């Protein structure tokens, strides 16, 4: 998923077990800014292009909660240029869940299904999500279509609704940018999983500055009645170790020579 800086994208890569709706309110066509202007305001709002250009990696620590089942887990997510990403969730009583890519191989390891290599649509989606510059700048050149569909009410806040079609997969991400602040406050898309494509919605809020760049520290992901809440505790810029992207030992035997 393209919106926000890291956690929504990384957790969506394996959040198939996770609906919100946005109600459109009509506005006059001449009041609707170009999609490029909305994206430019977003980049400025989170810190500006010059500051973002200095970032080569992001490491976040957070708490993941699934209120419906009383689950809480510690999560660490790391992303680095040009296309590396990894996340680790430590679930009490279950063990660790690992997801990630070193830029070529992508994996998923969890106590219930065991280790597996991602392939086909899941692999494409993971590699697309690991595009560091695309994630940081929400670069228009990563999309075949970026269209402002007007103003809507999303979670009680007026937002510009942008239809964004990713080049690699052709997947549509509908992203909501707050009219006032320019920040991303939510998104809707379909997430590939072993069970097929699943519609997922996110809400993002409580932005805080880390190293001069704003990150949403609260993200709610929902699919039907199931909701996951991620609370970011800390963000470290340019401090991701290369070891974070090593292929897990359990996955290596699955790689064909």
C-alpha positions as CSV (number, residue, x, y, z in Angstrom):
1,X,0.0,0.0,0.0
2,X,1.5,3.4,-1.0
3,X,0.3,5.9,1.6
4,X,2.2,6.9,4.7
5,X,5.8,6.5,5.3
6,X,6.3,2.9,6.5
7,X,4.2,1.0,8.9
8,X,0.9,0.9,6.9
9,X,2.9,-0.4,3.9
10,X,5.0,-3.0,5.7
11,X,2.2,-4.4,7.8
12,X,-0.1,-4.7,4.9
13,X,2.3,-6.9,3.2
14,X,1.2,-9.7,5.5
15,X,-2.0,-8.4,7.1
16,X,-4.5,-10.7,5.3
17,X,-6.3,-11.4,8.6
18,X,-7.2,-7.8,9.2
19,X,-14.3,-1.4,6.6
20,X,-14.3,2.0,6.6
21,X,-16.1,4.1,4.0
22,X,-15.7,7.7,2.7
23,X,-18.8,9.6,1.9
24,X,-18.4,12.0,-1.0
25,X,-19.5,15.5,-0.8
26,X,-19.8,17.4,-4.1
27,X,-17.6,20.5,-4.8
28,X,-17.4,22.7,-7.9
29,X,-14.8,21.4,-10.4
30,X,-12.9,24.7,-10.3
31,X,-12.2,24.2,-6.6
32,X,-10.4,20.9,-7.1
33,X,-6.6,21.2,-7.2
34,X,-4.5,19.1,-9.6
35,X,-3.4,15.8,-8.2
36,X,0.2,16.9,-8.6
37,X,-0.4,19.9,-6.3
38,X,-1.9,17.7,-3.6
39,X,1.1,15.4,-3.7
40,X,3.5,18.4,-3.6
41,X,1.7,19.8,-0.5
42,X,2.0,16.4,1.1
43,X,5.8,16.2,0.6
44,X,6.1,19.8,1.9
45,X,3.9,18.9,4.9
46,X,5.9,16.0,6.1
47,X,9.2,17.8,5.9
48,X,10.1,18.9,2.4
49,X,11.9,17.4,-0.5
50,X,15.4,18.5,0.6
51,X,15.0,16.9,4.1
52,X,13.5,13.7,2.6
53,X,16.4,13.4,0.0
54,X,18.8,12.9,2.9
55,X,17.0,9.9,4.3
56,X,18.3,6.5,3.1
57,X,16.7,4.2,5.7
58,X,13.9,4.2,8.3
59,X,13.6,2.0,11.4
60,X,10.4,2.1,13.4
61,X,9.4,0.4,16.6
62,X,5.8,0.1,17.5
63,X,3.0,-1.8,19.3
64,X,0.5,-3.8,17.3
65,X,-2.9,-4.4,18.8
66,X,-5.9,-6.5,17.6
67,X,-8.6,-5.4,20.2
68,X,-11.1,-8.1,19.1
69,X,-8.9,-10.9,20.2
70,X,-7.0,-9.1,23.0
71,X,-3.6,-9.5,21.1
72,X,-0.7,-7.1,21.5
73,X,2.7,-7.5,19.9
74,X,5.9,-5.6,19.6
75,X,6.8,-4.8,16.0
76,X,10.0,-3.5,14.4
77,X,9.9,-2.4,10.8
78,X,12.9,-1.4,8.7
79,X,13.1,0.0,5.2
80,X,16.1,1.1,3.1
81,X,17.0,2.5,-0.3
82,X,16.6,1.4,-3.0
83,X,14.2,-1.5,-2.4
84,X,14.7,-3.3,0.9
85,X,12.1,-3.9,3.6
86,X,11.7,-6.1,6.7
87,X,9.3,-6.4,9.6
88,X,9.3,-8.5,12.7
89,X,6.4,-9.0,15.1
90,X,6.9,-10.8,18.4
91,X,3.6,-12.3,19.5
92,X,3.3,-13.5,23.1
93,X,2.6,-17.2,23.2
94,X,3.1,-17.7,19.5
95,X,6.5,-16.6,18.5
96,X,7.8,-14.3,15.7
97,X,6.3,-13.3,12.4
98,X,8.8,-12.2,9.8
99,X,8.1,-10.5,6.4
100,X,10.5,-8.8,4.0
101,X,12.6,-8.6,0.9
102,X,16.2,-8.0,0.2
103,X,15.3,-6.4,-3.1
104,X,15.1,-9.7,-5.0
105,X,13.8,-12.5,-2.7
106,X,10.6,-11.9,-0.6
107,X,9.6,-14.0,2.4
108,X,6.9,-14.6,5.0
109,X,7.5,-16.7,8.1
110,X,4.9,-17.2,10.8
111,X,4.3,-19.9,13.5
112,X,1.1,-21.0,11.9
113,X,2.1,-21.5,8.3
114,X,5.8,-21.8,8.6
115,X,8.3,-20.2,6.1
116,X,7.5,-19.5,2.5
117,X,8.8,-17.6,-0.4
118,X,6.5,-15.0,-2.0
119,X,5.8,-15.4,-5.7
120,X,3.6,-14.0,-8.5
121,X,1.3,-11.2,-7.2
122,X,2.5,-11.4,-3.6
123,X,6.1,-11.0,-4.7
124,X,5.3,-8.1,-7.0
125,X,3.3,-6.4,-4.3
126,X,6.2,-6.8,-1.8
127,X,8.8,-5.4,-4.2
128,X,6.5,-2.6,-5.1
129,X,5.9,-1.8,-1.4
130,X,9.7,-1.8,-0.8
131,X,10.3,1.0,-3.3
132,X,12.0,3.4,-0.8
133,X,11.9,6.6,-2.9
134,X,8.4,5.9,-4.1
135,X,7.2,5.5,-0.5
136,X,9.0,8.5,0.8
137,X,8.0,11.0,-1.9
138,X,4.9,9.2,-3.1
139,X,6.4,9.9,-6.5
140,X,3.9,10.5,-9.4
141,X,6.2,8.6,-11.8
142,X,5.4,5.4,-9.9
143,X,1.8,5.6,-11.1
144,X,0.1,5.3,-14.5
145,X,-2.8,7.4,-13.1
146,X,-3.0,10.0,-10.4
147,X,-6.4,11.6,-10.4
148,X,-8.0,14.0,-7.9
149,X,-11.6,12.9,-7.7
150,X,-12.7,15.7,-5.4
151,X,-13.4,16.4,-1.8
152,X,-14.9,13.8,0.5
153,X,-15.5,13.4,4.2
154,X,-13.1,10.7,5.5
155,X,-13.3,9.9,9.2
156,X,-14.9,13.2,9.9
157,X,-12.3,15.3,8.1
158,X,-12.5,16.9,4.7
159,X,-10.0,15.3,2.3
160,X,-9.0,15.2,-1.3
161,X,-9.6,11.7,-2.7
162,X,-6.9,10.7,-5.1
163,X,-7.2,7.6,-7.4
164,X,-3.6,6.3,-7.8
165,X,-2.9,3.3,-10.1
166,X,0.5,1.7,-9.5
167,X,2.6,1.0,-12.7
168,X,4.0,-2.3,-11.7
169,X,0.9,-4.2,-10.5
170,X,-1.9,-2.0,-11.9
171,X,-3.3,-2.0,-8.4
172,X,-5.5,1.0,-7.5
173,X,-4.8,2.8,-4.2
174,X,-7.4,5.4,-3.2
175,X,-5.6,7.9,-0.9
176,X,-7.1,10.6,1.2
177,X,-5.2,13.8,1.9
178,X,-6.5,16.3,4.5
179,X,-7.5,19.5,2.8
180,X,-6.1,21.6,5.6
181,X,-2.8,20.0,6.5
182,X,-2.0,18.1,3.3
183,X,-1.2,15.0,5.3
184,X,-2.4,11.5,4.3
185,X,-5.2,10.5,6.6
186,X,-6.2,7.2,5.0
187,X,-6.3,4.9,2.0
188,X,-8.2,2.0,0.5
189,X,-6.8,-0.8,-1.7
190,X,-6.8,-4.5,-2.3
191,X,-4.1,-6.6,-0.6
192,X,-2.9,-9.9,-2.2
193,X,-2.7,-12.8,0.2
194,X,-2.7,-16.6,0.1
195,X,-6.5,-16.3,0.3
196,X,-6.7,-14.0,-2.7
197,X,-7.2,-10.2,-2.9
198,X,-8.7,-8.7,0.2
199,X,-10.0,-5.1,0.5
200,X,-8.2,-3.2,3.2
201,X,-8.7,0.3,4.6
202,X,-6.4,2.4,6.7
203,X,-6.8,5.5,8.8
204,X,-3.7,7.4,9.9
205,X,-3.4,10.1,12.5
206,X,-1.3,11.6,15.4
207,X,1.6,12.7,13.3
208,X,4.8,13.5,15.1
209,X,8.2,14.7,14.1
210,X,11.2,12.4,14.1
211,X,14.4,13.8,12.8
212,X,12.5,16.7,11.3
213,X,10.1,14.5,9.3
214,X,6.5,13.9,10.2
215,X,5.2,10.3,10.6
216,X,1.8,9.1,11.5
217,X,2.1,7.4,14.9
218,X,-1.4,5.8,14.9
219,X,-2.6,3.6,12.1
220,X,-5.8,1.6,12.0
221,X,-6.2,-1.1,9.4
222,X,-9.5,-2.8,8.9
223,X,-11.1,-5.5,6.9
224,X,-14.7,-6.1,7.7
225,X,-15.1,-6.5,11.5
226,X,-11.4,-7.0,12.1
227,X,-9.2,-4.0,13.1
228,X,-5.5,-3.8,13.7
229,X,-4.1,-0.7,15.5
230,X,-0.4,0.2,15.2
231,X,1.1,2.7,17.7
232,X,4.6,3.9,16.6
233,X,6.9,4.5,19.6
234,X,10.1,5.6,17.9
235,X,11.6,6.3,14.5
236,X,15.3,6.3,13.6
237,X,16.5,7.8,10.3
238,X,19.5,6.5,8.5
239,X,20.3,3.9,11.1
240,X,19.1,0.6,9.6
241,X,21.7,-2.2,9.8
242,X,22.3,-4.2,6.6
243,X,21.7,-7.4,8.7
244,X,18.0,-6.4,9.0
245,X,17.5,-7.5,5.4
246,X,19.2,-10.8,5.5
247,X,17.1,-13.8,4.3
248,X,15.9,-15.7,7.4
249,X,17.6,-19.0,7.9
250,X,14.2,-20.8,7.7
251,X,13.7,-19.4,4.2
252,X,17.1,-20.1,2.7
253,X,16.4,-23.9,2.0
254,X,13.3,-22.9,0.0
255,X,15.4,-20.9,-2.6
256,X,16.1,-22.9,-5.7
257,X,19.7,-23.0,-6.7
